[in-house]
Amino acid sequence: MPPMPVQRYLVLEPSRVAPDGFTTLEKPILNGLPDRIELDDRTTLMLRMPTGQGTLWRDADPEATVSDSESQSMSLSDVTITLRSEQLSPPLRLSIAVSGRRRAVVPVAAGVSYAVAGPNGEHLELIILDWCLNAGTVRGTGRFGSRVVLAWRLMLRGTDTFSAPPIHPDLRRRLEHAQRFYSQSDIQYQGR
């Protein structure tokens, strides 16, 4: 049976592998939240989770998973939907600072690519590949198995001038014939 035509519109599962040209960084979260992630000497990320529910995390099992990338890729048939706020995944945010100045705040989402402009014309491209955040890390410091995996690269400013792309040889032959002009005497001569 041929595949359904709607299949091309479905959301693809996020890739867990960094694309070519990206630097992969896997960082354990040991100092609790907010957690500081240094990409290079100028670029800093800050992982935050605004919840306002301190007692919920204080009383939770330290090894219990609060948020992870696996829960984002599960289909609705695999999950029981509830409206209790304790069972919803809290929002994770990533603040991106370049040269000490905050440039963007983005949601933590698996496989999404973010491009952030820097001060000197370069751009930072960031992809969050995987993460796991446990309740003990939300509470404070320690080894609770929390980690974040991301891929990043600096994109330098491109040029403002572009050359015309090469023309395909078949198209060139057709255009040469279509743009050829003949005088009346040439047409009569070719018709003989």
C-alpha positions, 0 to 999 in steps of 0.5 A: 500500500502506498504511503498516505499523502498526509505523511509528508506533513507530519512532524519529524522526530528530532535528531539526536546527532549534531549536523556537520560543522557543529560543536557538540557539548554534553554538560552535566548539571551539578550546581542546580538551577540556574546553571551556567554553560560556557560555549567560548570566552564570549558566549554564555548560556544560562539554563533556567526553570521558572516555576514558583512551586518550591515546595513541590520540588522540596518534597519530590524524590531527587531522582524523579524526572522533572523535564526531559527531551524524551517526553517531547517526542512521545505521541499522545497515544503513549501519554495520559493527558491530565490537567494537574499542574504537578504532572505538567512539564515546567517550562525550561528557558535558555538565556543566551548572552554574547560579550556579557549582553543578553541577546535572546531567551529561547524555550528548551525544545528538542531539535529546534535550531536557534540563530542569535545575532552577535555584536560584530556581525557573527551569528550563533546557531544553537541546537538543543539535542537532548536533556534530562532534568531531575528534581534534585537538580531543581532543589540544589547542587549534587549529582542527580543525573541531570544533563544537557546536550547541545550543538553550536557553531558561530556563523560569520557574516556573509557577503552582500554581493552574489553572482548569477548561478550557472545556467543548465546546458539544456536551457542554454541551447533552448535560449540561444535558439529562442533569442536568435533574430533573423532578417527577412532575407535570412528567413527566405534563404533558410527556407530554400 
